[in-house]
Amino acid sequence: MPLLLHRIFPYGVTVGALTIIAVIIEVILAAQIKLLPSIMLLFSFILLVLYITGAIETAIQLFGSANVSGNCQRYVNNNQAFGVSIETLAWLQQNNICESGSSVACFLMA
């Protein structure tokens, strides 16, 4: 898998953390009656751009030219390893990478 699939999940976590921070800031400003529509529009626009960027990036990496989803199906899901061996450990790591990519795609689409 030549694409760096492991960068998808930290991006999703970062955008989620920024969303939580923005909501906390908005709640604090609303409690102080200082929340302006321009602040809401700014936060909303920034988060919308980040979410759309994440969704497009995930879609390109999972289903684009490298077809990470197909590679996961071919090399991980169809070749399950059993027993105590280095091959089983490698399969578990590859399965973890494939599942984290799929989970980020689900989180972004929800």
C-alpha atoms as an extended CHARMM CRD file, in Angstrom:
* protein
*
       110  EXT
         1         1  MET       CA              0.0000000000        0.0000000000        0.0000000000  PROA      1               0.0000000000
         2         2  PRO       CA              2.0200000000        2.9580000000       -1.2180000000  PROA      2               0.0000000000
         3         3  LEU       CA             -0.3750000000        5.6130000000        0.0890000000  PROA      3               0.0000000000
         4         4  LEU       CA              0.0030000000        6.7010000000        3.6730000000  PROA      4               0.0000000000
         5         5  LEU       CA             -3.3150000000        5.4180000000        4.9900000000  PROA      5               0.0000000000
         6         6  HSD       CA             -2.2620000000        6.0070000000        8.5820000000  PROA      6               0.0000000000
         7         7  ARG       CA             -2.6400000000        9.7840000000        8.0730000000  PROA      7               0.0000000000
         8         8  ILE       CA             -6.4040000000        9.5700000000        7.5950000000  PROA      8               0.0000000000
         9         9  PHE       CA             -7.2770000000        8.7050000000       11.1890000000  PROA      9               0.0000000000
        10        10  PRO       CA             -5.2480000000       11.4960000000       12.9070000000  PROA      10              0.0000000000
        11        11  TYR       CA             -6.8090000000       14.0160000000       10.5230000000  PROA      11              0.0000000000
        12        12  GLY       CA            -10.3000000000       12.8470000000       11.4940000000  PROA      12              0.0000000000
        13        13  VAL       CA             -9.4300000000       12.9990000000       15.2000000000  PROA      13              0.0000000000
        14        14  THR       CA             -7.9950000000       16.5070000000       14.7900000000  PROA      14              0.0000000000
        15        15  VAL       CA            -11.0820000000       17.7820000000       12.9840000000  PROA      15              0.0000000000
        16        16  GLY       CA            -13.2720000000       16.2170000000       15.6690000000  PROA      16              0.0000000000
        17        17  ALA       CA            -11.2270000000       17.9020000000       18.4030000000  PROA      17              0.0000000000
        18        18  LEU       CA            -11.4890000000       21.2490000000       16.6170000000  PROA      18              0.0000000000
        19        19  THR       CA            -15.2520000000       20.7510000000       16.4010000000  PROA      19              0.0000000000
        20        20  ILE       CA            -15.4790000000       20.1410000000       20.1480000000  PROA      20              0.0000000000
        21        21  ILE       CA            -13.3290000000       23.2240000000       20.8450000000  PROA      21              0.0000000000
        22        22  ALA       CA            -15.5120000000       25.3560000000       18.5510000000  PROA      22              0.0000000000
        23        23  VAL       CA            -18.6800000000       24.1570000000       20.2860000000  PROA      23              0.0000000000
        24        24  ILE       CA            -17.1940000000       24.9090000000       23.7110000000  PROA      24              0.0000000000
        25        25  ILE       CA            -16.1880000000       28.4170000000       22.5800000000  PROA      25              0.0000000000
        26        26  GLU       CA            -19.6740000000       29.0090000000       21.1700000000  PROA      26              0.0000000000
        27        27  VAL       CA            -21.3280000000       27.8490000000       24.4020000000  PROA      27              0.0000000000
        28        28  ILE       CA            -19.0810000000       30.1100000000       26.4660000000  PROA      28              0.0000000000
        29        29  LEU       CA            -19.8060000000       33.0970000000       24.2220000000  PROA      29              0.0000000000
        30        30  ALA       CA            -23.5300000000       32.3530000000       24.2650000000  PROA      30              0.0000000000
        31        31  ALA       CA            -23.5070000000       32.2140000000       28.0740000000  PROA      31              0.0000000000
        32        32  GLN       CA            -21.8520000000       35.6500000000       28.1650000000  PROA      32              0.0000000000
        33        33  ILE       CA            -24.3090000000       36.9580000000       25.5340000000  PROA      33              0.0000000000
        34        34  LYS       CA            -21.3810000000       37.8490000000       23.2540000000  PROA      34              0.0000000000
        35        35  LEU       CA            -22.0340000000       35.3350000000       20.4840000000  PROA      35              0.0000000000
        36        36  LEU       CA            -22.3100000000       37.0630000000       17.1270000000  PROA      36              0.0000000000
        37        37  PRO       CA            -23.5890000000       35.5790000000       13.8660000000  PROA      37              0.0000000000
        38        38  SER       CA            -20.2450000000       36.3210000000       12.2190000000  PROA      38              0.0000000000
        39        39  ILE       CA            -18.4800000000       34.0660000000       14.7320000000  PROA      39              0.0000000000
        40        40  MET       CA            -20.9650000000       31.2690000000       14.0410000000  PROA      40              0.0000000000
        41        41  LEU       CA            -20.5330000000       31.6880000000       10.2850000000  PROA      41              0.0000000000
        42        42  LEU       CA            -16.7490000000       31.6550000000       10.5820000000  PROA      42              0.0000000000
        43        43  PHE       CA            -16.6270000000       28.5050000000       12.7320000000  PROA      43              0.0000000000
        44        44  SER       CA            -19.2160000000       26.7810000000       10.5640000000  PROA      44              0.0000000000
        45        45  PHE       CA            -17.4000000000       27.5750000000        7.3260000000  PROA      45              0.0000000000
        46        46  ILE       CA            -14.0100000000       26.4460000000        8.6400000000  PROA      46              0.0000000000
        47        47  LEU       CA            -15.4060000000       23.1740000000        9.9720000000  PROA      47              0.0000000000
        48        48  LEU       CA            -17.3960000000       22.5380000000        6.7890000000  PROA      48              0.0000000000
        49        49  VAL       CA            -14.2510000000       22.9470000000        4.6760000000  PROA      49              0.0000000000
        50        50  LEU       CA            -12.2990000000       20.6240000000        6.9850000000  PROA      50              0.0000000000
        51        51  TYR       CA            -15.0280000000       17.9550000000        6.8990000000  PROA      51              0.0000000000
        52        52  ILE       CA            -15.3760000000       18.0980000000        3.1090000000  PROA      52              0.0000000000
        53        53  THR       CA            -11.5810000000       17.9420000000        2.7060000000  PROA      53              0.0000000000
        54        54  GLY       CA            -11.4370000000       14.8880000000        4.9530000000  PROA      54              0.0000000000
        55        55  ALA       CA            -14.2440000000       13.1630000000        3.0820000000  PROA      55              0.0000000000
        56        56  ILE       CA            -12.6270000000       13.8040000000       -0.3030000000  PROA      56              0.0000000000
        57        57  GLU       CA             -9.1820000000       12.7390000000        0.9280000000  PROA      57              0.0000000000
        58        58  THR       CA            -10.5880000000        9.5460000000        2.4060000000  PROA      58              0.0000000000
        59        59  ALA       CA            -12.5320000000        8.7230000000       -0.7360000000  PROA      59              0.0000000000
        60        60  ILE       CA             -9.5050000000        9.2810000000       -2.9660000000  PROA      60              0.0000000000
        61        61  GLN       CA             -7.2500000000        7.1410000000       -0.8110000000  PROA      61              0.0000000000
        62        62  LEU       CA             -9.7530000000        4.3320000000       -0.3290000000  PROA      62              0.0000000000
        63        63  PHE       CA            -11.2640000000        4.1530000000       -3.8030000000  PROA      63              0.0000000000
        64        64  GLY       CA             -8.8900000000        6.1550000000       -6.0360000000  PROA      64              0.0000000000
        65        65  SER       CA             -6.0760000000        5.0490000000       -8.3060000000  PROA      65              0.0000000000
        66        66  ALA       CA             -4.2640000000        3.0570000000       -5.6120000000  PROA      66              0.0000000000
        67        67  ASN       CA             -7.5620000000        1.4380000000       -4.5340000000  PROA      67              0.0000000000
        68        68  VAL       CA             -6.6430000000        0.8010000000       -0.9150000000  PROA      68              0.0000000000
        69        69  SER       CA            -10.0150000000       -0.8390000000       -0.3510000000  PROA      69              0.0000000000
        70        70  GLY       CA             -9.3030000000       -3.3950000000       -3.0900000000  PROA      70              0.0000000000
        71        71  ASN       CA             -5.8070000000       -4.0170000000       -1.7590000000  PROA      71              0.0000000000
        72        72  CYS       CA             -7.2060000000       -4.6020000000        1.7210000000  PROA      72              0.0000000000
        73        73  GLN       CA             -9.7240000000       -7.0500000000        0.2920000000  PROA      73              0.0000000000
        74        74  ARG       CA             -7.0720000000       -8.8620000000       -1.7350000000  PROA      74              0.0000000000
        75        75  TYR       CA             -4.1380000000       -8.9890000000        0.7060000000  PROA      75              0.0000000000
        76        76  VAL       CA             -5.8090000000       -8.8980000000        4.1380000000  PROA      76              0.0000000000
        77        77  ASN       CA             -9.3940000000      -10.1560000000        4.0780000000  PROA      77              0.0000000000
        78        78  ASN       CA             -8.7730000000      -13.0180000000        1.6400000000  PROA      78              0.0000000000
        79        79  ASN       CA             -5.5290000000      -14.1770000000        3.3180000000  PROA      79              0.0000000000
        80        80  GLN       CA             -6.3180000000      -14.6680000000        6.9680000000  PROA      80              0.0000000000
        81        81  ALA       CA             -3.4560000000      -15.9730000000        9.0920000000  PROA      81              0.0000000000
        82        82  PHE       CA             -3.8820000000      -18.4030000000       11.9700000000  PROA      82              0.0000000000
        83        83  GLY       CA             -1.6430000000      -19.5720000000       14.7870000000  PROA      83              0.0000000000
        84        84  VAL       CA              1.2400000000      -17.9610000000       16.5950000000  PROA      84              0.0000000000
        85        85  SER       CA              3.6440000000      -16.6170000000       14.0000000000  PROA      85              0.0000000000
        86        86  ILE       CA              5.1080000000      -13.4460000000       12.5710000000  PROA      86              0.0000000000
        87        87  GLU       CA              2.6830000000      -13.7440000000        9.6490000000  PROA      87              0.0000000000
        88        88  THR       CA             -0.2650000000      -13.5640000000       12.0620000000  PROA      88              0.0000000000
        89        89  LEU       CA              1.1960000000      -10.4570000000       13.7020000000  PROA      89              0.0000000000
        90        90  ALA       CA              1.7090000000       -8.8410000000       10.2900000000  PROA      90              0.0000000000
        91        91  TRP       CA             -1.8420000000       -9.7280000000        9.2700000000  PROA      91              0.0000000000
        92        92  LEU       CA             -3.2310000000       -8.2070000000       12.4780000000  PROA      92              0.0000000000
        93        93  GLN       CA             -1.3470000000       -4.9600000000       11.8170000000  PROA      93              0.0000000000
        94        94  GLN       CA             -2.5280000000       -4.7960000000        8.2010000000  PROA      94              0.0000000000
        95        95  ASN       CA             -6.0880000000       -5.5560000000        9.2850000000  PROA      95              0.0000000000
        96        96  ASN       CA             -5.8920000000       -2.7320000000       11.8370000000  PROA      96              0.0000000000
        97        97  ILE       CA             -4.7530000000       -0.2920000000        9.1360000000  PROA      97              0.0000000000
        98        98  CYS       CA             -7.5600000000       -1.3490000000        6.7980000000  PROA      98              0.0000000000
        99        99  GLU       CA            -10.1970000000       -1.1250000000        9.5220000000  PROA      99              0.0000000000
       100       100  SER       CA             -9.0490000000        2.3240000000       10.6760000000  PROA      100             0.0000000000
       101       101  GLY       CA             -9.3480000000        3.6180000000        7.1270000000  PROA      101             0.0000000000
       102       102  SER       CA            -12.8540000000        2.2310000000        6.8110000000  PROA      102             0.0000000000
       103       103  SER       CA            -13.8950000000        3.5950000000       10.2000000000  PROA      103             0.0000000000
       104       104  VAL       CA            -12.7300000000        7.1020000000        9.3130000000  PROA      104             0.0000000000
       105       105  ALA       CA            -14.7540000000        6.9300000000        6.0990000000  PROA      105             0.0000000000
       106       106  CYS       CA            -17.8120000000        5.9640000000        8.1450000000  PROA      106             0.0000000000
       107       107  PHE       CA            -17.2130000000        8.7250000000       10.6960000000  PROA      107             0.0000000000
       108       108  LEU       CA            -16.9120000000       11.3630000000        7.9800000000  PROA      108             0.0000000000
       109       109  MET       CA            -20.0620000000       10.2260000000        6.2020000000  PROA      109             0.0000000000
       110       110  ALA       CA            -22.1630000000       10.1720000000        9.3930000000  PROA      110             0.0000000000
